[in-house]
């Protein structure tokens, strides 16, 4: 179960801002919850800020001078990018600009098998192809050894990047990176493509407006894809780009948009994030990133064909991802203890390196704890990708294991590593030891609502006005709202039960609540229940009639006291891991025979799969005790754990003795040991 929190609203500031702005009350409250309480700050946020002087970025003057000198000398320039969406779009805007200027231009994007950033073999190839100047985009700031090699070969280097620099900086004519100490720009959180756009604005001098108009569509895609905060100048780039994407004349993008099923009139940041960016990323995962680059910079049939290839590669990505998740699901069903570890560490043979990061993200959402997914190759090495939650810094975790790692990197919520296959058991041991020592209680997967809604908030004007907060993305998510105690009028099955709609009455307002990828047979909600919901608001129109819709992010039965639930569940997980617990807690977790019977009878009566949280709420039994009962049922053949944590009853062939289960016997043994001192 996820932790729910609701932000605090400055009601005095909201009242003042309602007088000084034309915002609806709900929009003003959401902005207040996010820290926008000053009218000037709100104006800058809503209207966006102008792009600042590109020369505020470090070494921009040196970069422009070096590039212009190379152009005047008729030299060949190589744009060196990266295989993800940000790197591809960064490469595209510079390559397209230089080609249109008549500059002798090469581009190089490494294959995923080569790894991220500059490498010696690529540098040799670039030199052989006649380039004398390499300009990096979205990489290079840590390439000290490779930079020296470039100069050893008689070439020059300009680095444009947006990643954190190390202590030692590479040799280059210019280092253009907003995270360098000598950066004068107030805003630094650009994507790589944002820095590339700044370089073009500087190169074009008085034609910066033309540059933005020409390339904002491509830059918006890269900025959204790289999950940088959509505030300040990033917000301006994305707003401009989304407007241009609706009318783009790039034949590759037109084809990609059509194949994605996007309505160009309704183009928004979510369209890019969920439909366009994954297709561009698929090239670097399952083919060559050059396919995505060509889609952006070529014309006619070639551009259209490359767009089709990207969609095909994306389908392959989804299929591969599903196969790996299915394989992991089978393994976990046979080894259920793994999902009770503080960090889930799982490995497999030959899993595609291009999707293990996505798989880790899916598992993080499912099991609500940090996840490390390792793919073992034929050479005895495992490449891993990790996703974490706020509060558990996965990079620091890897740093604590560095003595056995071949290499590693990352930040708080995502990271990558390489380890010898033989060291995987030791790695898991070290990760779990680090987590136990530093986090006796692990941080919890948390959803934060902007406001607890009342019925009066749910109006057409209020919901329509929320569009002013767009574009949504990192640092500016779509407003999330909480509802407490909504009465379920009707449960409707959608698409053969794969999705569900709840018709609810909430504080005098009728709402349709859409629950995507929630099977009607498994949600454990029926008409007459009261539920708490978190979701996003929208207005739907059908046959000229408008209605209010909540797209549900999370849900639970009304009345659950989350802190009590978490305390009981944490105790249960400590028990599962064999950690010491006080006798009082152990006794609270021991279900009586009467409770076991009542739990089973209730589960049997509802027929459908159930969750511990659902039955805990309905029967008022703490989830430690209930989880122990479910474990005992599974061990004696009365039920089994299904996908996504749902529990299904089974019919044993013979009469079972529930008290003979391993879990109950172990719990009784621990209690007895404690009682005997």
PEFEN-V841950 format. One record per residue. N is the residue number from 0. RES is the residue in one small letter. SS is DSSP state (2 for helix, 1 for strand, 0 for the rest). PHI is phi in degrees with one decimal (* if undefined). PSI is psi in degrees with one decimal (999 if undefined). Layout:
N;RES;SS;PHI;PSI / N;RES;SS;PHI;PSI
This chain:
0;x;0;*;132.8 / 1;x;0;-79.6;147.3 / 2;x;1;-76.2;138.2 / 3;x;1;-109.0;136.4 / 4;x;1;-134.8;154.4 / 5;x;1;-124.8;129.6 / 6;x;0;-64.9;161.6 / 7;x;0;-95.2;136.0 / 8;x;0;-107.9;135.4 / 9;x;0;-85.5;95.3 / 10;x;2;-64.4;-35.2 / 11;x;2;-64.0;-43.9 / 12;x;2;-64.8;-38.4 / 13;x;2;-60.6;-45.6 / 14;x;2;-60.8;-41.2 / 15;x;2;-66.8;-40.5 / 16;x;2;-71.2;-26.2 / 17;x;2;-67.6;-27.0 / 18;x;2;-80.6;-39.3 / 19;x;2;-93.0;-5.1 / 20;x;0;-132.5;172.8 / 21;x;0;-104.3;24.5 / 22;x;0;-71.0;150.8 / 23;x;0;-73.0;161.7 / 24;x;2;-61.3;-42.0 / 25;x;2;-64.9;-41.8 / 26;x;2;-63.7;-42.5 / 27;x;2;-62.1;-37.9 / 28;x;2;-69.7;-40.6 / 29;x;2;-62.8;-44.4 / 30;x;2;-64.6;-38.4 / 31;x;2;-62.7;-42.7 / 32;x;2;-60.0;-26.9 / 33;x;0;-96.6;8.7 / 34;x;0;96.9;4.8 / 35;x;0;-95.6;94.9 / 36;x;0;-117.8;-5.6 / 37;x;0;-103.7;132.5 / 38;x;2;-55.2;-38.3 / 39;x;2;-67.3;-40.0 / 40;x;2;-65.0;-39.2 / 41;x;2;-64.5;-43.0 / 42;x;2;-60.9;-45.5 / 43;x;2;-63.1;-38.5 / 44;x;2;-68.3;-48.5 / 45;x;2;-66.5;-46.3 / 46;x;2;-86.3;-15.5 / 47;x;0;83.1;161.2 / 48;x;0;-108.3;150.6 / 49;x;0;-66.5;151.1 / 50;x;0;-67.3;130.0 / 51;x;0;-75.5;169.9 / 52;x;0;-57.2;121.3 / 53;x;2;-61.2;-22.7 / 54;x;2;-75.4;-1.3 / 55;x;2;-75.4;-17.0 / 56;x;0;-78.1;147.6 / 57;x;0;-58.7;139.0 / 58;x;0;59.3;17.9 / 59;x;2;-63.4;-37.3 / 60;x;2;-63.5;-39.2 / 61;x;2;-68.7;-38.0 / 62;x;2;-63.1;-46.0 / 63;x;2;-63.4;-44.1 / 64;x;2;-62.2;-44.3 / 65;x;2;-64.6;-45.5 / 66;x;2;-67.2;-43.9 / 67;x;2;-62.9;-38.6 / 68;x;2;-63.4;-41.5 / 69;x;2;-64.4;-38.6 / 70;x;2;-65.9;-45.1 / 71;x;2;-61.3;-33.7 / 72;x;0;-83.7;-0.9 / 73;x;0;70.8;25.5 / 74;x;0;-77.7;160.5 / 75;x;1;-93.1;128.2 / 76;x;1;-106.9;135.7 / 77;x;1;-110.6;125.8 / 78;x;1;-90.0;122.1 / 79;x;1;-110.7;112.8 / 80;x;0;-111.6;-152.0 / 81;x;0;-139.5;160.6 / 82;x;0;-87.5;1.1 / 83;x;0;-91.6;177.4 / 84;x;2;-61.6;-41.0 / 85;x;2;-62.7;-46.0 / 86;x;2;-64.8;-39.4 / 87;x;2;-66.5;-46.3 / 88;x;2;-67.2;-35.6 / 89;x;2;-61.7;-45.6 / 90;x;2;-62.6;-41.5 / 91;x;2;-61.6;-44.6 / 92;x;2;-68.8;-39.7 / 93;x;2;-70.9;-44.0 / 94;x;2;-62.4;-45.6 / 95;x;2;-63.3;-41.1 / 96;x;2;-63.3;-49.2 / 97;x;2;-65.0;-40.2 / 98;x;2;-63.6;-41.3 / 99;x;2;-67.6;-24.2 / 100;x;0;-85.3;-1.7 / 101;x;0;79.2;18.5 / 102;x;0;-82.7;139.4 / 103;x;0;-67.2;110.9 / 104;x;1;-130.5;135.5 / 105;x;1;-115.4;163.0 / 106;x;1;-138.6;150.8 / 107;x;1;-138.4;121.9 / 108;x;0;-120.3;118.3 / 109;x;0;-65.0;148.2 / 110;x;0;-72.5;156.9 / 111;x;2;-57.1;-33.3 / 112;x;2;-65.1;-22.9 / 113;x;2;-79.8;-21.2 / 114;x;0;91.1;171.4 / 115;x;0;-75.6;140.9 / 116;x;0;87.0;-173.5 / 117;x;0;-63.3;143.1 / 118;x;0;-142.1;157.6 / 119;x;2;-62.7;-43.5 / 120;x;2;-63.0;-41.1 / 121;x;2;-64.3;-40.8 / 122;x;2;-61.3;-42.1 / 123;x;2;-59.9;-44.6 / 124;x;2;-63.7;-42.0 / 125;x;2;-61.6;-42.1 / 126;x;2;-65.0;-42.4 / 127;x;2;-63.2;-28.5 / 128;x;0;-85.4;5.2 / 129;x;0;96.2;4.3 / 130;x;1;-73.7;143.3 / 131;x;1;-116.5;-13.3 / 132;x;1;-133.8;128.6 / 133;x;1;-107.4;129.2 / 134;x;1;-115.1;115.5 / 135;x;1;-86.4;150.5 / 136;x;0;-131.9;134.4 / 137;x;0;64.4;21.3 / 138;x;0;-170.4;169.8 / 139;x;0;113.4;-19.0 / 140;x;0;-70.0;-16.8 / 141;x;0;-111.7;8.5 / 142;x;0;-87.1;64.0 / 143;x;2;-66.3;-50.2 / 144;x;2;-66.3;-42.5 / 145;x;2;-66.9;-36.0 / 146;x;2;-63.6;-42.7 / 147;x;2;-60.7;-38.6 / 148;x;2;-66.1;-38.2 / 149;x;2;-58.0;-43.8 / 150;x;2;-73.4;-31.3 / 151;x;2;-61.5;-30.7 / 152;x;0;-87.1;1.3 / 153;x;0;86.5;11.4 / 154;x;0;-97.3;171.9 / 155;x;1;-117.5;165.0 / 156;x;1;-139.6;132.5 / 157;x;1;-119.5;126.5 / 158;x;1;-106.9;125.6 / 159;x;1;-120.3;126.8 / 160;x;1;-153.3;169.7 / 161;x;0;-136.8;14.9 / 162;x;0;-94.3;162.9 / 163;x;0;-67.4;130.4 / 164;x;0;-76.9;153.6 / 165;x;0;-86.0;-178.5 / 166;x;0;-64.8;-41.9 / 167;x;0;-90.9;129.8 / 168;x;0;-102.4;147.4 / 169;x;0;-74.1;155.7 / 170;x;0;-72.8;132.3 / 171;x;0;-166.3;159.6 / 172;x;0;-68.2;-31.5 / 173;x;1;-154.4;140.6 / 174;x;1;-118.1;100.6 / 175;x;1;-102.2;97.5 / 176;x;1;-147.9;120.3 / 177;x;0;-63.7;-13.9 / 178;x;0;-92.4;4.2 / 179;x;0;-75.6;150.1 / 180;x;0;-61.7;-29.1 / 181;x;0;-88.1;15.8 / 182;x;0;-72.3;131.6 / 183;x;0;-102.3;-2.9 / 184;x;0;-75.8;134.2 / 185;x;0;-67.1;-33.1 / 186;x;0;-102.4;132.6 / 187;x;0;-125.3;-11.1 / 188;x;0;-85.6;43.2 / 189;x;0;-72.4;152.6 / 190;x;0;-76.2;170.9 / 191;x;2;-58.0;-38.2 / 192;x;2;-69.5;-26.8 / 193;x;2;-67.0;-40.3 / 194;x;2;-67.0;-40.3 / 195;x;2;-61.7;-41.2 / 196;x;2;-61.9;-40.6 / 197;x;2;-61.5;-40.3 / 198;x;2;-61.8;-44.0 / 199;x;2;-63.7;-39.6 / 200;x;2;-61.3;-39.1 / 201;x;2;-69.5;-40.7 / 202;x;2;-65.3;-33.9 / 203;x;2;-85.0;-9.1 / 204;x;2;53.8;-102.6 / 205;x;2;-78.3;-3.2 / 206;x;2;-103.4;27.4 / 207;x;2;-60.7;-38.3 / 208;x;2;-62.2;-38.8 / 209;x;2;-64.2;-40.5 / 210;x;2;-61.4;-46.7 / 211;x;2;-63.4;-43.0 / 212;x;2;-62.9;-36.7 / 213;x;2;-74.2;-35.0 / 214;x;2;-122.8;3.4 / 215;x;2;-62.0;-32.0 / 216;x;2;-63.4;-47.2 / 217;x;2;-66.3;-41.6 / 218;x;2;-64.8;-34.8 / 219;x;2;-63.6;-41.8 / 220;x;2;-61.2;-47.7 / 221;x;2;-65.6;-37.6 / 222;x;2;-66.7;-44.6 / 223;x;2;-64.8;-43.5 / 224;x;2;-63.9;-32.1 / 225;x;0;-84.9;1.6 / 226;x;0;55.2;41.1 / 227;x;0;-86.8;158.3 / 228;x;0;-59.6;128.0 / 229;x;0;-88.2;66.6 / 230;x;0;-132.6;167.4 / 231;x;2;51.1;-128.9 / 232;x;2;-67.5;-31.1 / 233;x;2;-62.4;-39.3 / 234;x;2;-63.5;-38.7 / 235;x;2;-65.7;-45.3 / 236;x;2;-59.9;-45.4 / 237;x;2;-69.4;-40.8 / 238;x;2;-60.0;-46.7 / 239;x;2;-62.9;-43.5 / 240;x;2;-65.9;-39.9 / 241;x;2;-64.5;-38.2 / 242;x;2;-62.2;-40.2 / 243;x;2;-74.4;-32.9 / 244;x;2;-61.3;-30.7 / 245;x;0;-63.8;-27.1 / 246;x;0;-124.6;19.6 / 247;x;0;-58.5;144.3 / 248;x;0;-104.7;4.7 / 249;x;0;-72.9;117.2 / 250;x;2;-65.0;-33.0 / 251;x;2;-65.2;-44.4 / 252;x;2;-67.7;-38.7 / 253;x;2;-58.7;-45.4 / 254;x;2;-65.3;-41.2 / 255;x;2;-64.5;-40.9 / 256;x;2;-63.2;-43.6 / 257;x;2;-62.9;-44.5 / 258;x;2;-67.8;-25.5 / 259;x;2;-79.0;-12.8 / 260;x;0;76.9;21.0 / 261;x;0;-83.7;135.7 / 262;x;0;-80.9;111.5 / 263;x;2;-59.5;-29.3 / 264;x;2;-67.4;-25.4 / 265;x;2;-107.3;22.8 / 266;x;0;-59.4;128.3 / 267;x;0;-144.7;-176.8 / 268;x;2;-64.4;-32.9 / 269;x;2;-66.3;-37.0 / 270;x;2;-57.8;-44.1 / 271;x;2;-67.4;-47.3 / 272;x;2;-65.2;-37.7 / 273;x;2;-99.9;-16.2 / 274;x;2;-123.8;-42.9 / 275;x;2;-85.9;-51.7 / 276;x;2;-58.5;-43.5 / 277;x;2;-60.7;-34.1 / 278;x;2;-69.0;-39.1 / 279;x;2;-68.4;-41.8 / 280;x;2;-63.5;-31.1 / 281;x;2;-60.5;-29.5 / 282;x;2;-61.4;-45.8 / 283;x;2;-73.1;-18.9 / 284;x;2;-88.5;-40.4 / 285;x;2;-123.6;-1.2 / 286;x;0;-146.8;-127.3 / 287;x;0;-124.5;136.4 / 288;x;2;-62.9;-18.5 / 289;x;2;-61.3;-31.6 / 290;x;2;-59.4;-44.2 / 291;x;2;-67.6;-39.9 / 292;x;2;-61.3;-47.4 / 293;x;2;-62.3;-35.4 / 294;x;2;-58.9;-35.4 / 295;x;2;-82.7;-30.8 / 296;x;2;-111.9;-7.0 / 297;x;0;-100.1;175.6 / 298;x;0;-128.8;170.1 / 299;x;2;65.5;-148.0 / 300;x;2;-60.7;-33.1 / 301;x;2;-62.5;-44.3 / 302;x;2;-63.9;-43.4 / 303;x;2;-64.3;-43.6 / 304;x;2;-64.3;-38.8 / 305;x;2;-66.2;-35.3 / 306;x;2;-63.7;-40.7 / 307;x;2;-63.4;-40.7 / 308;x;2;-60.9;-39.7 / 309;x;2;-62.9;-40.6 / 310;x;2;-64.9;-39.0 / 311;x;2;-64.2;-43.8 / 312;x;2;-64.1;-35.8 / 313;x;2;-67.4;-36.3 / 314;x;2;-62.9;-40.0 / 315;x;2;-63.6;-39.3 / 316;x;2;-61.1;-46.1 / 317;x;2;-64.4;-39.3 / 318;x;2;-65.3;-44.9 / 319;x;2;-63.3;-43.0 / 320;x;2;-59.6;-44.6 / 321;x;2;-63.8;-39.7 / 322;x;2;-65.1;-42.0 / 323;x;2;-66.7;-43.7 / 324;x;2;-63.0;-38.5 / 325;x;2;-64.3;-42.7 / 326;x;2;-62.5;-42.3 / 327;x;2;-65.9;-39.9 / 328;x;2;-60.2;-40.9 / 329;x;2;-63.7;-43.1 / 330;x;2;-62.6;-43.6 / 331;x;2;-67.5;-36.8 / 332;x;2;-63.1;-28.5 / 333;x;2;-89.4;-17.0 / 334;x;0;-134.2;65.9 / 335;x;2;-65.3;-19.4 / 336;x;2;-61.9;-25.5 / 337;x;2;-60.3;-32.4 / 338;x;2;-81.8;0.8 / 339;x;2;-102.4;-3.5 / 340;x;0;-67.2;155.2 / 341;x;0;-62.4;-34.7 / 342;x;0;-128.6;129.8 / 343;x;1;-83.5;117.5 / 344;x;1;-117.7;120.3 / 345;x;1;-140.9;143.6 / 346;x;1;-135.0;157.4 / 347;x;1;-155.4;162.3 / 348;x;1;-85.7;129.5 / 349;x;0;68.1;17.5 / 350;x;0;-65.6;139.2 / 351;x;0;-64.4;125.4 / 352;x;0;-62.3;-25.4 / 353;x;0;-73.2;-12.6 / 354;x;0;-121.9;-6.3 / 355;x;2;-65.0;-26.4 / 356;x;2;-67.1;-41.2 / 357;x;2;-65.5;-41.1 / 358;x;2;-61.0;-43.5 / 359;x;2;-59.9;-39.3 / 360;x;2;-65.3;-39.9 / 361;x;2;-63.9;-43.3 / 362;x;2;-68.4;-35.8 / 363;x;2;-58.4;-45.1 / 364;x;2;-66.4;-37.4 / 365;x;2;-72.6;-44.6 / 366;x;2;-103.4;-4.8 / 367;x;0;57.7;41.0 / 368;x;0;-154.9;160.6 / 369;x;0;-56.9;146.1 / 370;x;1;-133.7;135.8 / 371;x;1;-121.9;120.5 / 372;x;1;-111.5;124.9 / 373;x;1;-116.4;131.8 / 374;x;1;-111.9;120.1 / 375;x;1;-91.5;129.2 / 376;x;0;-97.2;-176.6 / 377;x;0;-77.9;-8.1 / 378;x;0;-98.0;6.7 / 379;x;0;86.2;17.1 / 380;x;1;-118.7;151.4 / 381;x;1;-119.7;125.7 / 382;x;1;-99.1;130.5 / 383;x;1;-122.1;153.4 / 384;x;1;-131.6;140.8 / 385;x;1;-130.3;148.0 / 386;x;1;-131.7;141.0 / 387;x;0;-134.6;179.3 / 388;x;0;-113.0;156.9 / 389;x;0;-55.1;131.6 / 390;x;0;106.7;-22.0 / 391;x;0;-117.6;100.8 / 392;x;0;-78.7;106.2 / 393;x;2;-69.0;-28.7 / 394;x;2;-65.1;-43.4 / 395;x;2;-64.6;-35.1 / 396;x;2;-62.0;-46.4 / 397;x;2;-64.0;-36.9 / 398;x;2;-61.9;-33.7 / 399;x;2;-70.7;-15.5 / 400;x;0;-108.6;11.3 / 401;x;2;-62.8;-22.1 / 402;x;2;-63.7;-22.4 / 403;x;2;-112.2;2.0 / 404;x;1;-92.2;141.1 / 405;x;1;-73.9;-44.5 / 406;x;1;-160.6;161.8 / 407;x;1;-162.1;163.2 / 408;x;1;-170.7;176.8 / 409;x;1;137.2;-160.9 / 410;x;0;-146.2;-157.2 / 411;x;0;-60.7;-46.7 / 412;x;0;-107.2;0.6 / 413;x;1;-154.3;148.3 / 414;x;1;-164.8;168.9 / 415;x;1;-138.4;158.5 / 416;x;1;-158.4;161.4 / 417;x;1;-130.1;135.5 / 418;x;1;-144.0;151.5 / 419;x;1;-67.0;143.5 / 420;x;2;-55.7;-40.2 / 421;x;2;-66.2;-19.4 / 422;x;2;-95.6;2.5 / 423;x;2;-60.1;-46.1 / 424;x;2;-59.0;-40.5 / 425;x;2;-66.7;-39.4 / 426;x;2;-60.0;-47.2 / 427;x;2;-60.6;-42.2 / 428;x;2;-60.3;-42.7 / 429;x;2;-70.0;-39.3 / 430;x;2;-62.9;-45.2 / 431;x;2;-69.1;-35.0 / 432;x;2;-66.5;-42.4 / 433;x;2;-60.5;-46.2 / 434;x;2;-63.7;-41.0 / 435;x;2;-67.6;-40.3 / 436;x;2;-71.0;-43.2 / 437;x;2;-91.7;-18.2 / 438;x;0;-137.8;72.8 / 439;x;0;-53.6;-36.4 / 440;x;0;-117.8;113.8 / 441;x;0;-69.9;147.0 / 442;x;0;-57.2;152.5 / 443;x;0;-110.8;143.5 / 444;x;0;-59.4;119.8 / 445;x;1;-123.8;134.7 / 446;x;1;-105.6;131.7 / 447;x;1;-116.5;115.9 / 448;x;1;-87.0;146.0 / 449;x;0;-75.9;-25.3 / 450;x;1;-164.4;144.9 / 451;x;1;-84.6;111.7 / 452;x;0;-72.0;150.1 / 453;x;0;-115.7;164.7 / 454;x;2;-58.2;-36.2 / 455;x;2;-65.5;-19.8 / 456;x;2;-75.4;-23.2 / 457;x;0;-91.6;83.3 / 458;x;0;-128.8;159.3 / 459;x;2;-60.3;-42.1 / 460;x;2;-62.8;-47.7 / 461;x;2;-60.8;-46.4 / 462;x;2;-68.7;-42.1 / 463;x;2;-62.5;-37.0 / 464;x;2;-70.0;-20.3 / 465;x;2;-61.7;-21.2 / 466;x;2;-59.4;-20.2 / 467;x;2;-69.8;-16.5 / 468;x;2;-81.4;-17.8 / 469;x;0;-62.9;159.0 / 470;x;0;-78.9;143.6 / 471;x;0;-89.5;152.0 / 472;x;1;168.7;-161.8 / 473;x;0;-57.8;134.9 / 474;x;0;80.1;-11.4 / 475;x;1;-152.8;67.6 / 476;x;0;-71.5;161.6 / 477;x;0;-59.6;135.6 / 478;x;0;-52.7;130.4 / 479;x;0;-111.3;131.1 / 480;x;1;-121.5;149.4 / 481;x;1;-108.7;141.8 / 482;x;1;-122.8;135.2 / 483;x;1;-118.9;116.7 / 484;x;1;80.6;35.9 / 485;x;1;-70.8;136.2 / 486;x;1;-90.8;123.7 / 487;x;1;-79.6;119.4 / 488;x;1;-90.3;-41.1 / 489;x;1;-153.7;144.0 / 490;x;1;-112.3;121.1 / 491;x;1;-116.0;129.6 / 492;x;1;-84.1;133.6 / 493;x;1;-120.3;143.6 / 494;x;0;49.1;59.6 / 495;x;0;58.8;33.7 / 496;x;0;85.2;1.9 / 497;x;0;-73.6;-29.6 / 498;x;1;-126.4;165.0 / 499;x;1;-137.7;146.1 / 500;x;1;-122.3;132.4 / 501;x;1;-105.7;128.3 / 502;x;1;-94.8;118.4 / 503;x;1;-127.5;156.8 / 504;x;1;-109.8;127.4 / 505;x;1;-137.7;110.0 / 506;x;0;50.3;44.3 / 507;x;0;87.0;1.9 / 508;x;1;-118.7;140.9 / 509;x;1;-93.3;130.8 / 510;x;1;-130.4;141.8 / 511;x;1;-97.9;126.0 / 512;x;1;-114.1;111.3 / 513;x;1;-90.9;128.2 / 514;x;1;-118.7;90.2 / 515;x;0;-74.5;142.1 / 516;x;0;60.0;25.9 / 517;x;0;-116.8;107.2 / 518;x;0;-65.9;133.5 / 519;x;0;-58.3;-34.9 / 520;x;0;-71.8;-11.7 / 521;x;0;-117.7;-7.7 / 522;x;0;-74.2;-20.4 / 523;x;0;71.0;27.5 / 524;x;0;-124.0;140.5 / 525;x;0;-135.8;163.7 / 526;x;0;-57.0;136.6 / 527;x;0;100.6;-19.1 / 528;x;0;-71.1;157.2 / 529;x;1;-108.9;134.6 / 530;x;1;-130.6;153.9 / 531;x;1;-104.0;138.5 / 532;x;1;-133.1;151.0 / 533;x;1;-127.4;136.2 / 534;x;1;-175.5;-174.9 / 535;x;1;-111.4;147.4 / 536;x;1;-99.1;144.9 / 537;x;1;-152.8;168.8 / 538;x;1;-114.7;127.7 / 539;x;1;-108.6;148.2 / 540;x;1;-128.8;128.1 / 541;x;1;-140.8;124.5 / 542;x;0;54.4;38.0 / 543;x;0;79.8;-0.3 / 544;x;1;-107.0;129.7 / 545;x;1;-96.6;144.8 / 546;x;1;-142.8;161.8 / 547;x;1;-98.2;136.0 / 548;x;1;-127.7;136.3 / 549;x;1;-110.1;117.6 / 550;x;1;-85.7;113.7 / 551;x;1;-78.1;126.7 / 552;x;1;-91.4;-39.1 / 553;x;1;-155.8;158.4 / 554;x;1;-151.6;159.7 / 555;x;1;-160.7;158.1 / 556;x;1;-65.4;143.5 / 557;x;0;-66.7;141.3 / 558;x;0;105.1;-5.8 / 559;x;0;-70.4;129.1 / 560;x;0;-92.1;102.4 / 561;x;2;-64.7;-35.8 / 562;x;2;-68.1;-37.7 / 563;x;2;-66.8;-40.7 / 564;x;2;-61.3;-47.1 / 565;x;2;-63.4;-40.2 / 566;x;2;-61.3;-43.6 / 567;x;2;-67.9;-40.0 / 568;x;2;-70.7;-37.2 / 569;x;2;-60.9;-40.0 / 570;x;2;-64.0;-41.7 / 571;x;2;-60.7;-44.0 / 572;x;2;-66.9;-36.4 / 573;x;2;-60.0;-42.1 / 574;x;2;-61.6;-44.5 / 575;x;2;-62.3;-34.8 / 576;x;0;-84.2;-2.9 / 577;x;0;79.1;21.9 / 578;x;0;-87.5;155.9 / 579;x;0;-71.4;138.1 / 580;x;0;-135.8;148.0 / 581;x;0;-62.2;151.7 / 582;x;2;-61.8;-33.5 / 583;x;2;-62.1;-39.7 / 584;x;2;-70.5;-40.1 / 585;x;2;-61.0;-41.9 / 586;x;2;-66.1;-36.0 / 587;x;2;-66.5;-23.6 / 588;x;0;-89.6;-1.7 / 589;x;0;-93.8;109.2 / 590;x;0;-74.3;139.0 / 591;x;0;-73.5;167.6 / 592;x;2;-61.8;-38.9 / 593;x;2;-63.1;-39.5 / 594;x;2;-67.4;-38.9 / 595;x;2;-60.2;-42.5 / 596;x;2;-65.6;-44.4 / 597;x;2;-66.9;-37.4 / 598;x;2;-63.9;-45.7 / 599;x;2;-66.1;-42.8 / 600;x;2;-61.8;-41.1 / 601;x;2;-66.3;-46.1 / 602;x;2;-59.1;-40.0 / 603;x;2;-66.1;-34.4 / 604;x;2;-71.6;-27.4 / 605;x;2;-89.3;-10.5 / 606;x;0;65.1;-54.2 / 607;x;0;-68.7;161.3 / 608;x;0;-55.5;149.3 / 609;x;1;-133.9;169.4 / 610;x;0;-120.3;156.7 / 611;x;2;-58.9;-42.1 / 612;x;2;-60.4;-42.3 / 613;x;2;-64.6;-48.8 / 614;x;2;-71.9;-32.9 / 615;x;2;-58.7;-42.9 / 616;x;2;-67.3;-40.1 / 617;x;2;-74.8;-37.2 / 618;x;2;-97.2;-10.5 / 619;x;0;69.4;26.8 / 620;x;0;-102.7;133.0 / 621;x;0;-62.6;148.4 / 622;x;2;-72.9;-17.6 / 623;x;2;-63.4;-53.0 / 624;x;2;-62.5;-42.4 / 625;x;2;-67.0;-39.9 / 626;x;2;-65.8;-38.5 / 627;x;2;-61.9;-42.5 / 628;x;2;-62.0;-43.8 / 629;x;2;-63.5;-41.9 / 630;x;2;-58.5;-42.9 / 631;x;2;-64.6;-39.5 / 632;x;2;-62.3;-44.4 / 633;x;2;-63.8;-41.2 / 634;x;2;-68.7;-25.4 / 635;x;0;-103.8;11.1 / 636;x;0;82.7;13.5 / 637;x;0;-85.9;-19.6 / 638;x;1;-159.0;173.8 / 639;x;1;-144.7;154.3 / 640;x;1;-85.7;125.9 / 641;x;0;-103.3;-170.0 / 642;x;2;-59.6;146.3 / 643;x;2;61.0;24.0 / 644;x;2;83.6;-0.8 / 645;x;0;-69.8;150.9 / 646;x;1;-117.1;129.8 / 647;x;1;-115.9;136.0 / 648;x;1;-73.8;146.9 / 649;x;0;-124.9;166.9 / 650;x;0;-109.0;104.3 / 651;x;0;-66.1;148.2 / 652;x;0;-77.3;-24.9 / 653;x;0;-130.2;166.1 / 654;x;0;-65.1;139.4 / 655;x;0;-115.3;151.6 / 656;x;0;-105.7;99.2 / 657;x;2;-58.8;-32.7 / 658;x;2;-69.0;-13.0 / 659;x;2;-85.3;-1.1 / 660;x;0;-63.9;148.3 / 661;x;2;-59.4;-41.4 / 662;x;2;-63.4;-48.1 / 663;x;2;-66.0;-38.7 / 664;x;2;-66.2;-40.4 / 665;x;2;-66.4;-42.0 / 666;x;2;-62.9;-44.5 / 667;x;2;-62.2;-38.8 / 668;x;2;-64.7;-41.2 / 669;x;2;-65.2;-41.7 / 670;x;2;-62.8;-43.3 / 671;x;2;-63.2;-41.9 / 672;x;2;-60.7;-43.2 / 673;x;2;-64.6;-40.5 / 674;x;2;-67.1;-33.2 / 675;x;0;-86.8;2.2 / 676;x;0;79.9;999
